[in-house]
Amino acid sequence: MPTLSLLRQHSPLAEPSRQRQILADAGQTGIPDFAAALKQAGVAPLTASGIEVLQVNLGKLCNQTCRHCHVDAGPDRREIMSPETIDACLNVLRQHDIGTLDITGGAPEMTPGFRDLVRGAAAPGRRIIDRCNLTILVAPGFEDLPELLAEHRVDIVASLPCYLESNVDKQRGDGVFQRSLHALRRLNQLGYGQPGNPLRLTLVYNPVGPSLPPPQQALEADYRRELRARYGIEFTDLYTITNMPISRFLDDLLTAGRLDDYLHKLVNAFNPATVPGLMCRTTLSVDWTGRLFDCDFNQMLDLPVHPSAPQHIRDFSRKSLTGRPIQIGRHCFGCTAGAGSSCGGSLLT
């Protein structure tokens, strides 16, 4: 399959209202409401239990154009977080006991304020996660990033959808696998992913097509064996994440006539045992403009936090945001299917 061209960089479904309408119309083909599924399982309503993670999406600018990308990110995007909004995020971290800053994008490292955000969050001792596509670490102008991340003990969560070159390049573009290996070797040289080293390197698996991820522990063992034997690569652990039926992946499902099949697959695999561990219950998501959401997926569907809660990071109120009703939709079946899915991987082992 050829590399995605810039002409197809933006999904035809990039408009959030169009995506929401498609998911709403799925009810006509027998896909139940997520709220009804929660109620039937006796786990409604879904509410936030606290704020343990501040997840900051720095924007849509990226050096790659991946088929599964729910952000619709790419090289020609210009949405990036301003220095003022980055400062507002840092003020929340300084003033409140939120243990983790989770930085995402796009390629978040391409936002000019990325380094300031890392340094600012490291000062009060917060755990920092960088959701990295790996190839940015070897891109011109970003060669200092591995050392910066190691200096501030940033946990790296890196997308690598397979240990086979053909599968990775099919999903993420020609040549991505080899550049990813280059980045992984640099990280290993700094201690990332090495046994006994506190610098954590987590790999992330997304299915290439409309299927659920395999069991996380078994796949991690496969990755460890194959990457070590083939390339001498070490890593700390592996997350499996279900592809969400939004943005580019939704576009692919519609093009292939597989949307109903995939949604039915998610619904049939609905597992109420995953609900207590859903990331939206303990995570607050901030978009590149500073608006607040329950999760990064809701960001892309333009479903902000409940109207009763503050809507912007500058108006942050922990009391008002804790206990808020979570905004839900049919896409939420993606996080509750099978063993569950979150930014921290499988919810059940």
ZADO-1210 file (C-alpha; in nm, 4 decimals, padded with zeros to 6 digits):
<atoms>
<atom x="00.0000" y="00.0000" z="00.0000" code="MET" pos="1"/>
<atom x="00.1475" y="00.3412" z="-00.0910" code="PRO" pos="2"/>
<atom x="00.2347" y="00.6019" z="00.1651" code="THR" pos="3"/>
<atom x="-00.0490" y="00.8416" z="00.2436" code="LEU" pos="4"/>
<atom x="-00.0099" y="01.1570" z="00.0395" code="SER" pos="5"/>
<atom x="-00.0484" y="01.5065" z="00.1762" code="LEU" pos="6"/>
<atom x="-00.3611" y="01.5361" z="-00.0357" code="LEU" pos="7"/>
<atom x="-00.5237" y="01.2792" z="00.1915" code="ARG" pos="8"/>
<atom x="-00.3702" y="01.4122" z="00.5056" code="GLN" pos="9"/>
<atom x="-00.6949" y="01.5600" z="00.6318" code="HIS" pos="10"/>
<atom x="-00.9783" y="01.3146" z="00.6704" code="SER" pos="11"/>
<atom x="-01.2947" y="01.3952" z="00.4767" code="PRO" pos="12"/>
<atom x="-01.4554" y="01.3493" z="00.8192" code="LEU" pos="13"/>
<atom x="-01.2293" y="01.5970" z="00.9968" code="ALA" pos="14"/>
<atom x="-01.5288" y="01.8105" z="01.0927" code="GLU" pos="15"/>
<atom x="-01.6302" y="01.6858" z="01.4414" code="PRO" pos="16"/>
<atom x="-02.0015" y="01.7501" z="01.3871" code="SER" pos="17"/>
<atom x="-01.9948" y="01.5198" z="01.0816" code="ARG" pos="18"/>
<atom x="-01.8281" y="01.2446" z="01.2817" code="GLN" pos="19"/>
<atom x="-02.0774" y="01.2803" z="01.5657" code="ARG" pos="20"/>
<atom x="-02.3658" y="01.2587" z="01.3190" code="GLN" pos="21"/>
<atom x="-02.2302" y="00.9394" z="01.1611" code="ILE" pos="22"/>
<atom x="-02.1975" y="00.7769" z="01.5035" code="LEU" pos="23"/>
<atom x="-02.5455" y="00.8962" z="01.5989" code="ALA" pos="24"/>
<atom x="-02.6904" y="00.7529" z="01.2771" code="ASP" pos="25"/>
<atom x="-02.5379" y="00.4143" z="01.3675" code="ALA" pos="26"/>
<atom x="-02.8348" y="00.3683" z="01.5982" code="GLY" pos="27"/>
<atom x="-03.0461" y="00.3078" z="01.2891" code="GLN" pos="28"/>
<atom x="-02.8494" y="-00.0104" z="01.2193" code="THR" pos="29"/>
<atom x="-02.8953" y="-00.1519" z="01.5671" code="GLY" pos="30"/>
<atom x="-02.5907" y="-00.0079" z="01.7460" code="ILE" pos="31"/>
<atom x="-02.7108" y="00.0726" z="02.1008" code="PRO" pos="32"/>
<atom x="-02.6378" y="00.3924" z="02.2882" code="ASP" pos="33"/>
<atom x="-02.3398" y="00.3698" z="02.5215" code="PHE" pos="34"/>
<atom x="-02.5503" y="00.5216" z="02.8008" code="ALA" pos="35"/>
<atom x="-02.8048" y="00.2412" z="02.7585" code="ALA" pos="36"/>
<atom x="-02.5287" y="-00.0203" z="02.7744" code="ALA" pos="37"/>
<atom x="-02.3949" y="00.1299" z="03.0969" code="LEU" pos="38"/>
<atom x="-02.7435" y="00.1376" z="03.2500" code="LYS" pos="39"/>
<atom x="-02.8227" y="-00.2189" z="03.1481" code="GLN" pos="40"/>
<atom x="-02.4943" y="-00.3366" z="03.3017" code="ALA" pos="41"/>
<atom x="-02.5667" y="-00.1509" z="03.6256" code="GLY" pos="42"/>
<atom x="-02.2619" y="00.0782" z="03.5996" code="VAL" pos="43"/>
<atom x="-02.4328" y="00.4077" z="03.5155" code="ALA" pos="44"/>
<atom x="-02.3840" y="00.6967" z="03.5459" code="PRO" pos="45"/>
<atom x="-02.0226" y="00.7448" z="03.4428" code="LEU" pos="46"/>
<atom x="-01.8592" y="01.0182" z="03.6503" code="THR" pos="47"/>
<atom x="-01.5108" y="01.1505" z="03.7189" code="ALA" pos="48"/>
<atom x="-01.3608" y="01.0260" z="04.0436" code="SER" pos="49"/>
<atom x="-01.0727" y="01.2751" z="04.0584" code="GLY" pos="50"/>
<atom x="-00.7861" y="01.4248" z="03.8596" code="ILE" pos="51"/>
<atom x="-00.4722" y="01.2151" z="03.8723" code="GLU" pos="52"/>
<atom x="-00.3508" y="01.2933" z="03.5186" code="VAL" pos="53"/>
<atom x="-00.3422" y="01.6207" z="03.3291" code="LEU" pos="54"/>
<atom x="-00.3207" y="01.5207" z="02.9643" code="GLN" pos="55"/>
<atom x="-00.2108" y="01.8097" z="02.7440" code="VAL" pos="56"/>
<atom x="-00.2521" y="01.7834" z="02.3675" code="ASN" pos="57"/>
<atom x="-00.0074" y="02.0369" z="02.2234" code="LEU" pos="58"/>
<atom x="-00.1660" y="02.0326" z="01.8786" code="GLY" pos="59"/>
<atom x="-00.2025" y="01.8625" z="01.5428" code="LYS" pos="60"/>
<atom x="00.1385" y="01.9330" z="01.3889" code="LEU" pos="61"/>
<atom x="00.3235" y="01.6080" z="01.3193" code="CYS" pos="62"/>
<atom x="00.6024" y="01.4792" z="01.0980" code="ASN" pos="63"/>
<atom x="00.3945" y="01.1712" z="01.0061" code="GLN" pos="64"/>
<atom x="00.0521" y="01.0949" z="00.8604" code="THR" pos="65"/>
<atom x="-00.0699" y="00.7675" z="01.0112" code="CYS" pos="66"/>
<atom x="-00.3749" y="00.5798" z="00.8867" code="ARG" pos="67"/>
<atom x="-00.5195" y="00.5215" z="01.2346" code="HIS" pos="68"/>
<atom x="-00.4567" y="00.8739" z="01.3699" code="CYS" pos="69"/>
<atom x="-00.7593" y="00.9985" z="01.5648" code="HIS" pos="70"/>
<atom x="-00.6070" y="01.3497" z="01.5774" code="VAL" pos="71"/>
<atom x="-00.5901" y="01.3831" z="01.1966" code="ASP" pos="72"/>
<atom x="-00.2382" y="01.5156" z="01.2513" code="ALA" pos="73"/>
<atom x="00.0262" y="01.5796" z="00.9896" code="GLY" pos="74"/>
<atom x="00.3047" y="01.8037" z="00.8563" code="PRO" pos="75"/>
<atom x="00.0728" y="02.0707" z="00.7169" code="ASP" pos="76"/>
<atom x="-00.1267" y="02.1255" z="01.0362" code="ARG" pos="77"/>
<atom x="-00.0630" y="02.4530" z="01.2160" code="ARG" pos="78"/>
<atom x="-00.2666" y="02.4093" z="01.5339" code="GLU" pos="79"/>
<atom x="-00.0184" y="02.4313" z="01.8248" code="ILE" pos="80"/>
<atom x="-00.0531" y="02.5423" z="02.1857" code="MET" pos="81"/>
<atom x="00.0503" y="02.8990" z="02.2663" code="SER" pos="82"/>
<atom x="00.3067" y="02.9865" z="02.5348" code="PRO" pos="83"/>
<atom x="00.0276" y="03.1469" z="02.7387" code="GLU" pos="84"/>
<atom x="-00.1767" y="02.8261" z="02.7428" code="THR" pos="85"/>
<atom x="00.1315" y="02.6207" z="02.8286" code="ILE" pos="86"/>
<atom x="00.1891" y="02.8560" z="03.1228" code="ASP" pos="87"/>
<atom x="-00.1728" y="02.8043" z="03.2326" code="ALA" pos="88"/>
<atom x="-00.1178" y="02.4271" z="03.2336" code="CYS" pos="89"/>
<atom x="00.2011" y="02.4676" z="03.4362" code="LEU" pos="90"/>
<atom x="00.0203" y="02.6919" z="03.6861" code="ASN" pos="91"/>
<atom x="-00.2345" y="02.4154" z="03.7468" code="VAL" pos="92"/>
<atom x="00.0471" y="02.1670" z="03.8088" code="LEU" pos="93"/>
<atom x="00.2205" y="02.4075" z="04.0492" code="ARG" pos="94"/>
<atom x="-00.0946" y="02.4808" z="04.2471" code="GLN" pos="95"/>
<atom x="-00.2524" y="02.1350" z="04.2602" code="HIS" pos="96"/>
<atom x="-00.1361" y="01.7891" z="04.3544" code="ASP" pos="97"/>
<atom x="-00.1775" y="01.6223" z="04.0163" code="ILE" pos="98"/>
<atom x="00.0792" y="01.3467" z="03.9934" code="GLY" pos="99"/>
<atom x="00.1183" y="01.3059" z="03.6169" code="THR" pos="100"/>
<atom x="00.1564" y="01.5323" z="03.3152" code="LEU" pos="101"/>
<atom x="00.0779" y="01.3359" z="02.9990" code="ASP" pos="102"/>
<atom x="00.1968" y="01.5215" z="02.6871" code="ILE" pos="103"/>
<atom x="00.0523" y="01.4259" z="02.3514" code="THR" pos="104"/>
<atom x="-00.0146" y="01.5609" z="01.9998" code="GLY" pos="105"/>
<atom x="00.0418" y="01.5360" z="01.6957" code="GLY" pos="106"/>
<atom x="00.4079" y="01.5086" z="01.7542" code="ALA" pos="107"/>
<atom x="00.4076" y="01.7186" z="02.0724" code="PRO" pos="108"/>
<atom x="00.7824" y="01.7737" z="02.0486" code="GLU" pos="109"/>
<atom x="00.7276" y="01.9931" z="01.7393" code="MET" pos="110"/>
<atom x="00.5454" y="02.2569" z="01.9445" code="THR" pos="111"/>
<atom x="00.8005" y="02.5275" z="02.0330" code="PRO" pos="112"/>
<atom x="00.6941" y="02.5275" z="02.3984" code="GLY" pos="113"/>
<atom x="00.7453" y="02.1533" z="02.4471" code="PHE" pos="114"/>
<atom x="01.0841" y="02.1898" z="02.6142" code="ARG" pos="115"/>
<atom x="00.9559" y="02.4624" z="02.8483" code="ASP" pos="116"/>
<atom x="00.6619" y="02.2428" z="02.9441" code="LEU" pos="117"/>
<atom x="00.8908" y="01.9502" z="03.0258" code="VAL" pos="118"/>
<atom x="01.1309" y="02.1635" z="03.2303" code="ARG" pos="119"/>
<atom x="00.8476" y="02.3425" z="03.4080" code="GLY" pos="120"/>
<atom x="00.6681" y="02.0216" z="03.5066" code="ALA" pos="121"/>
<atom x="00.9903" y="01.8517" z="03.6158" code="ALA" pos="122"/>
<atom x="01.0644" y="02.1280" z="03.8678" code="ALA" pos="123"/>
<atom x="00.7772" y="02.0362" z="04.1061" code="PRO" pos="124"/>
<atom x="00.8571" y="01.6684" z="04.0613" code="GLY" pos="125"/>
<atom x="00.5640" y="01.5594" z="03.8492" code="ARG" pos="126"/>
<atom x="00.5782" y="01.2363" z="03.6536" code="ARG" pos="127"/>
<atom x="00.5989" y="01.3326" z="03.2859" code="ILE" pos="128"/>
<atom x="00.4917" y="01.1163" z="02.9929" code="ILE" pos="129"/>
<atom x="00.5864" y="01.2004" z="02.6355" code="ASP" pos="130"/>
<atom x="00.3678" y="01.0250" z="02.3777" code="ARG" pos="131"/>
<atom x="00.6218" y="01.0015" z="02.1018" code="CYS" pos="132"/>
<atom x="00.6095" y="00.8690" z="01.7459" code="ASN" pos="133"/>
<atom x="00.9839" y="00.7825" z="01.7665" code="LEU" pos="134"/>
<atom x="01.0779" y="00.9238" z="01.4256" code="THR" pos="135"/>
<atom x="01.0714" y="01.2803" z="01.5575" code="ILE" pos="136"/>
<atom x="01.3696" y="01.1892" z="01.7774" code="LEU" pos="137"/>
<atom x="01.5894" y="01.1495" z="01.4677" code="VAL" pos="138"/>
<atom x="01.4396" y="01.4324" z="01.2618" code="ALA" pos="139"/>
<atom x="01.6575" y="01.7351" z="01.1744" code="PRO" pos="140"/>
<atom x="01.6382" y="01.9978" z="01.4474" code="GLY" pos="141"/>
<atom x="01.5187" y="01.7567" z="01.7149" code="PHE" pos="142"/>
<atom x="01.8330" y="01.5520" z="01.7718" code="GLU" pos="143"/>
<atom x="01.8695" y="01.6878" z="02.1276" code="ASP" pos="144"/>
<atom x="01.5359" y="01.5458" z="02.2411" code="LEU" pos="145"/>
<atom x="01.6513" y="01.2038" z="02.3685" code="PRO" pos="146"/>
<atom x="01.9034" y="01.3676" z="02.6032" code="GLU" pos="147"/>
<atom x="01.6477" y="01.6251" z="02.7190" code="LEU" pos="148"/>
<atom x="01.3943" y="01.3545" z="02.7974" code="LEU" pos="149"/>
<atom x="01.6519" y="01.1443" z="02.9804" code="ALA" pos="150"/>
<atom x="01.7769" y="01.4434" z="03.1814" code="GLU" pos="151"/>
<atom x="01.4279" y="01.5086" z="03.3165" code="HIS" pos="152"/>
<atom x="01.3432" y="01.1379" z="03.3544" code="ARG" pos="153"/>
<atom x="01.0489" y="01.1623" z="03.1160" code="VAL" pos="154"/>
<atom x="00.8644" y="00.8365" z="03.0536" code="ASP" pos="155"/>
<atom x="00.8422" y="00.7702" z="02.6799" code="ILE" pos="156"/>
<atom x="00.5318" y="00.6030" z="02.5398" code="VAL" pos="157"/>
<atom x="00.6136" y="00.5289" z="02.1775" code="ALA" pos="158"/>
<atom x="00.3926" y="00.4041" z="01.8965" code="SER" pos="159"/>
<atom x="00.5222" y="00.0928" z="01.7211" code="LEU" pos="160"/>
<atom x="00.2251" y="-00.0957" z="01.5769" code="PRO" pos="161"/>
<atom x="00.4255" y="-00.4073" z="01.4907" code="CYS" pos="162"/>
<atom x="00.7732" y="-00.5585" z="01.5068" code="TYR" pos="163"/>
<atom x="00.7525" y="-00.6282" z="01.1307" code="LEU" pos="164"/>
<atom x="00.8659" y="-00.3537" z="00.8936" code="GLU" pos="165"/>
<atom x="00.5959" y="-00.4080" z="00.6323" code="SER" pos="166"/>
<atom x="00.3113" y="-00.3747" z="00.8833" code="ASN" pos="167"/>
<atom x="00.4521" y="-00.0581" z="01.0409" code="VAL" pos="168"/>
<atom x="00.5125" y="00.1137" z="00.7079" code="ASP" pos="169"/>
<atom x="00.1654" y="00.0134" z="00.5886" code="LYS" pos="170"/>
<atom x="00.0046" y="00.1978" z="00.8788" code="GLN" pos="171"/>
<atom x="00.2484" y="00.4833" z="00.9301" code="ARG" pos="172"/>
<atom x="00.4293" y="00.5472" z="00.5999" code="GLY" pos="173"/>
<atom x="00.7288" y="00.4213" z="00.4032" code="ASP" pos="174"/>
<atom x="01.0558" y="00.4222" z="00.5949" code="GLY" pos="175"/>
<atom x="00.8981" y="00.4807" z="00.9352" code="VAL" pos="176"/>
<atom x="01.0059" y="00.1450" z="01.0740" code="PHE" pos="177"/>
<atom x="01.3751" y="00.1965" z="01.0044" code="GLN" pos="178"/>
<atom x="01.3688" y="00.5490" z="01.1491" code="ARG" pos="179"/>
<atom x="01.1873" y="00.4123" z="01.4528" code="SER" pos="180"/>
<atom x="01.4619" y="00.1525" z="01.5028" code="LEU" pos="181"/>
<atom x="01.7222" y="00.4293" z="01.4852" code="HIS" pos="182"/>
<atom x="01.5370" y="00.6203" z="01.7565" code="ALA" pos="183"/>
<atom x="01.4930" y="00.3108" z="01.9737" code="LEU" pos="184"/>
<atom x="01.8657" y="00.2370" z="01.9585" code="ARG" pos="185"/>
<atom x="01.9447" y="00.5926" z="02.0672" code="ARG" pos="186"/>
<atom x="01.7037" y="00.5607" z="02.3583" code="LEU" pos="187"/>
<atom x="01.8533" y="00.2252" z="02.4583" code="ASN" pos="188"/>
<atom x="02.2008" y="00.3833" z="02.4565" code="GLN" pos="189"/>
<atom x="02.0754" y="00.6415" z="02.7084" code="LEU" pos="190"/>
<atom x="01.9370" y="00.3661" z="02.9308" code="GLY" pos="191"/>
<atom x="01.5737" y="00.3788" z="02.8238" code="TYR" pos="192"/>
<atom x="01.4077" y="00.0386" z="02.8408" code="GLY" pos="193"/>
<atom x="01.7155" y="-00.1361" z="02.9755" code="GLN" pos="194"/>
<atom x="01.6508" y="-00.3908" z="03.2527" code="PRO" pos="195"/>
<atom x="01.6814" y="-00.2260" z="03.5935" code="GLY" pos="196"/>
<atom x="01.7007" y="00.1276" z="03.4527" code="ASN" pos="197"/>
<atom x="01.4364" y="00.3769" z="03.5789" code="PRO" pos="198"/>
<atom x="01.4068" y="00.5403" z="03.2346" code="LEU" pos="199"/>
<atom x="01.0872" y="00.3841" z="03.1072" code="ARG" pos="200"/>
<atom x="01.0252" y="00.3073" z="02.7397" code="LEU" pos="201"/>
<atom x="00.6767" y="00.1789" z="02.6667" code="THR" pos="202"/>
<atom x="00.5783" y="00.0643" z="02.3186" code="LEU" pos="203"/>
<atom x="00.2230" y="00.0970" z="02.1891" code="VAL" pos="204"/>
<atom x="00.0426" y="-00.1464" z="01.9592" code="TYR" pos="205"/>
<atom x="-00.2615" y="-00.0471" z="01.7512" code="ASN" pos="206"/>
<atom x="-00.4278" y="-00.3036" z="01.5239" code="PRO" pos="207"/>
<atom x="-00.3631" y="-00.2355" z="01.1559" code="VAL" pos="208"/>
<atom x="-00.7280" y="-00.2985" z="01.0650" code="GLY" pos="209"/>
<atom x="-01.0774" y="-00.3275" z="01.2171" code="PRO" pos="210"/>
<atom x="-01.0006" y="-00.5791" z="01.4884" code="SER" pos="211"/>
<atom x="-00.9491" y="-00.5786" z="01.8639" code="LEU" pos="212"/>
<atom x="-00.5971" y="-00.5994" z="02.0053" code="PRO" pos="213"/>
<atom x="-00.4728" y="-00.9415" z="02.1179" code="PRO" pos="214"/>
<atom x="-00.4034" y="-01.0054" z="02.4887" code="PRO" pos="215"/>
<atom x="-00.1506" y="-00.7478" z="02.6056" code="GLN" pos="216"/>
<atom x="00.0797" y="-00.9732" z="02.8077" code="GLN" pos="217"/>
<atom x="00.1152" y="-01.2305" z="02.5316" code="ALA" pos="218"/>
<atom x="00.1825" y="-00.9643" z="02.2682" code="LEU" pos="219"/>
<atom x="00.4416" y="-00.7987" z="02.4916" code="GLU" pos="220"/>
<atom x="00.6264" y="-01.1296" z="02.5138" code="ALA" pos="221"/>
<atom x="00.6194" y="-01.1568" z="02.1330" code="ASP" pos="222"/>
<atom x="00.7498" y="-00.8015" z="02.0897" code="TYR" pos="223"/>
<atom x="01.0268" y="-00.8551" z="02.3443" code="ARG" pos="224"/>
<atom x="01.1412" y="-01.1777" z="02.1811" code="ARG" pos="225"/>
<atom x="01.1310" y="-01.0487" z="01.8245" code="GLU" pos="226"/>
<atom x="01.2767" y="-00.7012" z="01.8802" code="LEU" pos="227"/>
<atom x="01.5585" y="-00.8418" z="02.0926" code="ARG" pos="228"/>
<atom x="01.6416" y="-01.1223" z="01.8483" code="ALA" pos="229"/>
<atom x="01.6057" y="-00.9249" z="01.5260" code="ARG" pos="230"/>
<atom x="01.7380" y="-00.5818" z="01.6271" code="TYR" pos="231"/>
<atom x="01.8794" y="-00.5949" z="01.9816" code="GLY" pos="232"/>
<atom x="01.6101" y="-00.3546" z="02.1052" code="ILE" pos="233"/>
<atom x="01.5017" y="-00.3457" z="02.4705" code="GLU" pos="234"/>
<atom x="01.1899" y="-00.1827" z="02.6158" code="PHE" pos="235"/>
<atom x="01.0124" y="-00.1639" z="02.9507" code="THR" pos="236"/>
<atom x="00.6595" y="-00.2743" z="02.8649" code="ASP" pos="237"/>
<atom x="00.3930" y="-00.2662" z="02.5946" code="LEU" pos="238"/>
<atom x="00.0427" y="-00.1183" z="02.5768" code="TYR" pos="239"/>
<atom x="-00.2322" y="-00.2409" z="02.3471" code="THR" pos="240"/>
<atom x="-00.4808" y="00.0280" z="02.2413" code="ILE" pos="241"/>
<atom x="-00.8016" y="-00.0211" z="02.0440" code="THR" pos="242"/>
<atom x="-00.8477" y="00.1931" z="01.7335" code="ASN" pos="243"/>
<atom x="-01.1319" y="00.4385" z="01.7897" code="MET" pos="244"/>
<atom x="-01.3968" y="00.4807" z="01.5171" code="PRO" pos="245"/>
<atom x="-01.3220" y="00.8501" z="01.4655" code="ILE" pos="246"/>
<atom x="-01.1302" y="01.0683" z="01.2178" code="SER" pos="247"/>
<atom x="-00.9031" y="00.8827" z="00.9689" code="ARG" pos="248"/>
<atom x="-00.9891" y="00.5379" z="01.1004" code="PHE" pos="249"/>
<atom x="-01.3598" y="00.6191" z="01.0710" code="LEU" pos="250"/>
<atom x="-01.2928" y="00.7331" z="00.7142" code="ASP" pos="251"/>
<atom x="-01.1203" y="00.4026" z="00.6362" code="ASP" pos="252"/>
<atom x="-01.4066" y="00.2038" z="00.7891" code="LEU" pos="253"/>
<atom x="-01.6616" y="00.3899" z="00.5781" code="LEU" pos="254"/>
<atom x="-01.4548" y="00.3562" z="00.2615" code="THR" pos="255"/>
<atom x="-01.4291" y="-00.0195" z="00.3168" code="ALA" pos="256"/>
<atom x="-01.7956" y="-00.0529" z="00.4170" code="GLY" pos="257"/>
<atom x="-01.6869" y="-00.1900" z="00.7562" code="ARG" pos="258"/>
<atom x="-01.8214" y="00.0672" z="01.0024" code="LEU" pos="259"/>
<atom x="-02.1276" y="-00.1284" z="01.1130" code="ASP" pos="260"/>
<atom x="-01.9249" y="-00.4490" z="01.1417" code="ASP" pos="261"/>
<atom x="-01.6625" y="-00.2786" z="01.3564" code="TYR" pos="262"/>
<atom x="-01.9153" y="-00.1062" z="01.5810" code="LEU" pos="263"/>
<atom x="-02.1017" y="-00.4352" z="01.6290" code="HIS" pos="264"/>
<atom x="-01.7702" y="-00.5981" z="01.7162" code="LYS" pos="265"/>
<atom x="-01.7050" y="-00.3365" z="01.9833" code="LEU" pos="266"/>
<atom x="-02.0592" y="-00.3581" z="02.1210" code="VAL" pos="267"/>
<atom x="-02.0538" y="-00.7387" z="02.1328" code="ASN" pos="268"/>
<atom x="-01.7265" y="-00.7224" z="02.3260" code="ALA" pos="269"/>
<atom x="-01.8573" y="-00.4624" z="02.5759" code="PHE" pos="270"/>
<atom x="-01.7171" y="-00.5506" z="02.9177" code="ASN" pos="271"/>
<atom x="-01.8657" y="-00.3691" z="03.2204" code="PRO" pos="272"/>
<atom x="-01.5647" y="-00.4762" z="03.4294" code="ALA" pos="273"/>
<atom x="-01.3572" y="-00.2192" z="03.2399" code="THR" pos="274"/>
<atom x="-01.5715" y="00.0764" z="03.3489" code="VAL" pos="275"/>
<atom x="-01.4128" y="00.1428" z="03.6919" code="PRO" pos="276"/>
<atom x="-01.0703" y="00.1801" z="03.5271" code="GLY" pos="277"/>
<atom x="-01.1668" y="00.4043" z="03.2355" code="LEU" pos="278"/>
<atom x="-00.9117" y="00.6821" z="03.1901" code="MET" pos="279"/>
<atom x="-01.1793" y="00.9521" z="03.1659" code="CYS" pos="280"/>
<atom x="-01.2586" y="00.9005" z="03.5342" code="ARG" pos="281"/>
<atom x="-00.9164" y="01.0188" z="03.6522" code="THR" pos="282"/>
<atom x="-00.7823" y="01.2190" z="03.3553" code="THR" pos="283"/>
<atom x="-00.8494" y="01.5757" z="03.2469" code="LEU" pos="284"/>
<atom x="-00.7648" y="01.6448" z="02.8828" code="SER" pos="285"/>
<atom x="-00.6584" y="01.9880" z="02.7544" code="VAL" pos="286"/>
<atom x="-00.6648" y="02.0752" z="02.3846" code="ASP" pos="287"/>
<atom x="-00.4228" y="02.3097" z="02.2074" code="TRP" pos="288"/>
<atom x="-00.6496" y="02.6098" z="02.2767" code="THR" pos="289"/>
<atom x="-00.6823" y="02.5292" z="02.6480" code="GLY" pos="290"/>
<atom x="-01.0346" y="02.3865" z="02.6350" code="ARG" pos="291"/>
<atom x="-01.1114" y="02.0980" z="02.8696" code="LEU" pos="292"/>
<atom x="-01.2326" y="01.7493" z="02.7763" code="PHE" pos="293"/>
<atom x="-01.2824" y="01.4144" z="02.9460" code="ASP" pos="294"/>
<atom x="-01.0404" y="01.2430" z="02.7072" code="CYS" pos="295"/>
<atom x="-00.8358" y="01.2974" z="02.3934" code="ASP" pos="296"/>
<atom x="-01.0986" y="01.1158" z="02.1856" code="PHE" pos="297"/>
<atom x="-01.3731" y="01.3529" z="02.2993" code="ASN" pos="298"/>
<atom x="-01.1421" y="01.6372" z="02.1948" code="GLN" pos="299"/>
<atom x="-01.1478" y="01.5183" z="01.8376" code="MET" pos="300"/>
<atom x="-01.5277" y="01.4930" z="01.8430" code="LEU" pos="301"/>
<atom x="-01.5544" y="01.8383" z="02.0048" code="ASP" pos="302"/>
<atom x="-01.7328" y="01.7021" z="02.3128" code="LEU" pos="303"/>
<atom x="-01.6072" y="01.9294" z="02.5936" code="PRO" pos="304"/>
<atom x="-01.6524" y="01.8528" z="02.9611" code="VAL" pos="305"/>
<atom x="-02.0021" y="01.8776" z="03.1066" code="HIS" pos="306"/>
<atom x="-02.1426" y="02.2341" z="03.1009" code="PRO" pos="307"/>
<atom x="-02.1517" y="02.2368" z="03.4809" code="SER" pos="308"/>
<atom x="-01.7682" y="02.2212" z="03.4914" code="ALA" pos="309"/>
<atom x="-01.5071" y="02.4831" z="03.3957" code="PRO" pos="310"/>
<atom x="-01.4466" y="02.4815" z="03.0212" code="GLN" pos="311"/>
<atom x="-01.0898" y="02.6203" z="03.0006" code="HIS" pos="312"/>
<atom x="-00.7628" y="02.5418" z="03.1786" code="ILE" pos="313"/>
<atom x="-00.7320" y="02.9020" z="03.2995" code="ARG" pos="314"/>
<atom x="-01.0559" y="02.8502" z="03.4958" code="ASP" pos="315"/>
<atom x="-00.9425" y="02.5210" z="03.6490" code="PHE" pos="316"/>
<atom x="-01.1297" y="02.4179" z="03.9637" code="SER" pos="317"/>
<atom x="-01.0512" y="02.0769" z="04.1020" code="ARG" pos="318"/>
<atom x="-01.3647" y="02.0771" z="04.3146" code="LYS" pos="319"/>
<atom x="-01.5910" y="02.1551" z="04.0186" code="SER" pos="320"/>
<atom x="-01.4248" y="01.9053" z="03.7874" code="LEU" pos="321"/>
<atom x="-01.4216" y="01.6148" z="04.0324" code="THR" pos="322"/>
<atom x="-01.7477" y="01.4224" z="04.0196" code="GLY" pos="323"/>
<atom x="-01.8516" y="01.5759" z="03.6875" code="ARG" pos="324"/>
<atom x="-02.0650" y="01.3617" z="03.4540" code="PRO" pos="325"/>
<atom x="-01.8519" y="01.2190" z="03.1710" code="ILE" pos="326"/>
<atom x="-01.9566" y="01.3063" z="02.8159" code="GLN" pos="327"/>
<atom x="-02.0146" y="00.9788" z="02.6314" code="ILE" pos="328"/>
<atom x="-02.1083" y="00.8438" z="02.2882" code="GLY" pos="329"/>
<atom x="-02.0915" y="00.5293" z="02.0786" code="ARG" pos="330"/>
<atom x="-01.7161" y="00.5721" z="02.0334" code="HIS" pos="331"/>
<atom x="-01.6820" y="00.4870" z="02.4038" code="CYS" pos="332"/>
<atom x="-01.7482" y="00.1220" z="02.3188" code="PHE" pos="333"/>
<atom x="-01.3865" y="00.1251" z="02.1942" code="GLY" pos="334"/>
<atom x="-01.2542" y="00.1758" z="02.5474" code="CYS" pos="335"/>
<atom x="-01.4801" y="-00.0888" z="02.7044" code="THR" pos="336"/>
<atom x="-01.4427" y="-00.3723" z="02.4524" code="ALA" pos="337"/>
<atom x="-01.2732" y="-00.6935" z="02.5610" code="GLY" pos="338"/>
<atom x="-00.9975" y="-00.6221" z="02.8125" code="ALA" pos="339"/>
<atom x="-01.0572" y="-00.2497" z="02.7708" code="GLY" pos="340"/>
<atom x="-00.8375" y="00.0225" z="02.6283" code="SER" pos="341"/>
<atom x="-00.6858" y="00.3392" z="02.7657" code="SER" pos="342"/>
<atom x="-00.3823" y="00.5612" z="02.7287" code="CYS" pos="343"/>
<atom x="-00.2272" y="00.3200" z="02.9779" code="GLY" pos="344"/>
<atom x="-00.3026" y="00.0174" z="02.7652" code="GLY" pos="345"/>
<atom x="-00.5304" y="-00.2720" z="02.8497" code="SER" pos="346"/>
<atom x="-00.7531" y="-00.2132" z="03.1525" code="LEU" pos="347"/>
<atom x="-00.7775" y="-00.5797" z="03.2489" code="LEU" pos="348"/>
<atom x="-00.5069" y="-00.8465" z="03.2529" code="THR" pos="349"/>
</atoms>
